[in-house]
Amino acid sequence: QHFTGEKSWSNRIDFASIGNTKGAALAQLIKRKGISPEHVVAVGDHHNDISMLKLVGMGVAMANADDSLKGHAKMITRRNNDDDHGVA
């Protein structure tokens, strides 16, 4: 009742306090910095990144991201996160 779990890859789950997501943490940070979410880019590859992609103006999914995450992205990289230049 105090924790939630989000898949962070096919064989991993991230556990955190309820409401503590990557998107919630990013929202707090950009608010403190005075940045509008529309001016932020976030990059992710699995379920635990969906909250970030939904928050920002430009949500980017890695090429090898889970299909459920890709549906929330505005852009998908050509390379995957196993490549040293995947985000670039």
C-alpha positions as CSV (number, residue, x, y, z in Angstrom):
1,Q,0.0,0.0,0.0
2,H,3.0,2.3,0.3
3,F,5.0,1.3,-2.8
4,T,4.4,0.9,-6.5
5,G,6.4,-0.9,-9.1
6,E,7.1,0.0,-12.7
7,K,8.9,-2.2,-15.3
8,S,12.3,-0.8,-16.1
9,W,13.1,-3.6,-18.5
10,S,11.9,-7.0,-19.4
11,N,13.4,-8.6,-16.3
12,R,13.5,-5.6,-13.9
13,I,11.0,-3.6,-11.8
14,D,11.7,-0.3,-10.1
15,F,10.0,0.1,-6.7
16,A,9.3,3.5,-5.2
17,S,6.9,5.3,-2.9
18,I,3.5,5.8,-4.4
19,G,3.6,9.0,-6.6
20,N,7.4,8.9,-6.8
21,T,8.0,8.6,-10.6
22,K,10.6,9.9,-13.0
23,G,8.0,12.3,-14.4
24,A,7.1,13.6,-10.9
25,A,10.8,14.2,-10.1
26,L,11.4,15.9,-13.4
27,A,8.3,18.1,-12.9
28,Q,9.7,19.2,-9.5
29,L,13.1,20.0,-11.0
30,I,12.0,22.0,-13.9
31,K,9.5,23.9,-11.7
32,R,12.4,24.9,-9.4
33,K,14.4,26.0,-12.4
34,G,11.6,28.0,-13.9
35,I,11.4,25.9,-17.1
36,S,8.2,25.1,-18.8
37,P,7.6,21.4,-19.6
38,E,7.1,22.3,-23.2
39,H,10.7,23.3,-23.4
40,V,12.1,20.0,-22.1
41,V,13.3,16.9,-23.9
42,A,13.2,13.5,-22.1
43,V,14.5,10.2,-23.5
44,G,13.4,6.8,-22.3
45,D,13.3,3.1,-23.2
46,H,10.7,1.4,-20.9
47,H,7.5,1.7,-18.8
48,N,9.2,3.6,-16.0
49,D,10.0,6.5,-18.4
50,I,6.4,7.0,-19.7
51,S,5.6,9.6,-17.0
52,M,8.5,11.7,-18.2
53,L,7.6,11.5,-21.9
54,K,4.0,12.5,-21.1
55,L,5.2,15.5,-19.2
56,V,7.6,17.1,-21.6
57,G,7.4,18.9,-24.9
58,M,9.6,16.4,-26.8
59,G,9.4,12.8,-25.6
60,V,11.9,10.6,-27.3
61,A,11.9,6.8,-27.3
62,M,15.0,4.7,-27.9
63,A,14.9,2.5,-31.0
64,N,14.9,-0.6,-28.8
65,A,12.3,0.8,-26.4
66,D,9.3,-1.2,-25.3
67,D,6.4,-0.6,-27.8
68,S,4.1,0.7,-25.0
69,L,6.6,3.5,-24.5
70,K,7.0,4.3,-28.2
71,G,3.3,5.1,-28.2
72,H,4.0,8.0,-25.9
73,A,6.9,9.4,-27.8
74,K,7.0,12.2,-30.4
75,M,10.2,10.9,-31.8
76,I,12.1,7.5,-31.9
77,T,15.9,7.3,-32.2
78,R,17.5,5.5,-35.1
79,R,19.9,3.7,-32.8
80,N,19.3,1.9,-29.5
81,N,20.6,2.5,-26.0
82,D,23.2,-0.3,-26.4
83,D,25.0,2.0,-28.9
84,D,27.4,4.7,-27.4
85,H,25.8,7.3,-29.7
86,G,22.2,6.1,-29.4
87,V,20.8,9.4,-28.1
88,A,23.0,11.5,-30.3
